[in-house]
């Protein structure tokens, strides 16, 4: 995860859970590692909705076989959606 000079590098093997939190200073993404350490990342550093990012991270934490989708480029958006529709449906179910 990059944001100018700021960088966190976490392998899937050490990441325990992701969650979002709201504070007076704005939304943040919380990345908890298995050792118990929590990395808090302000929304402005990654430019996306912390709730959505946490849901996506947690999906791929639980579905290791689908992680290849994160690195496999697809030539067209429709192709991507067809190949990831099961992951998208599972995300919607899990976020309810």
N, C-alpha and C positions, 0 to 999 in steps of 0.2 A: 504494500500500500504506500503510495508516494504522495507527498504534498509539499512541493518545494524542497526545503531543507529537511523536512520531517519525514521519517521513514520507520515503519514497523515491518519486520519480517517474521512471519509465523508459519511454520509448517503445519499441514493438516494433522500430523501426529501429536502435536502439542496443544492444539486448540481444543478447548472443552465445549464452549458455547458462545454464541453471540446474542446480544440483546440491545435494545434501544432504551434510552432514558431521556427525559425532558428535565431541563433545569432552567433557572432564570436566565442564564446566558445562552440558551438554545438547546436544540436536540443534539444528542451524542450517541455514538456507537460504542458499546462495551464489548471487548473481546477478552473472555476469560480463558486462561490457559490451565492445563491440568494440574500444575503446581499450585494453583490458587491465585496467582497474580492476575490483576485485571488491568487491561490497557483501555483507556478512555480516549476516544477519538472524536473531536468536535466535527460537526457536520460540514463546516466551512473548509475543512482540510481534505474532504473527499468528494464534496459536491453532489451528494445524493441523499435520498430519504433514509435515515438510519433504520427505520422499521423494515423497509424493503431490503436493505443490505443485510440486516440481521436474519431475515427470513431466508434469503438466498444462501447465506453462509451456513445456517443451520440445516437447510435441505441437503447441501453437499456434504456436511459432516455426517449425516445419517445415511446418505446414499452414495457411498464411495464409488460404486461402479459407474455413476453418472458424471464423475469429475472430468472425464475425458472431453465432455461437451464444452468445458471451459477453455480448452486449448485447441479444439478442432475448428478451424475456420470453415464457414459455409459460404458458398458463392451468392446465395440469394436469401432474403429474409423469409420467404415462404418455405424454403427448404429447412431453414433453422426452426421455424415454428412446427413443421411436421415432425422433425426429429426430436423436438423438446416438448411436445404437447403433454406427454405423461408427466414430465417434471413440473410443468406449469400447473397442471391440474392438481398434483400433489401439494405444491406450494399453496394454492388457493385453499385446499382442504385443511392444511396444517395451520394456516393463519386465522382460521375461524375460531 
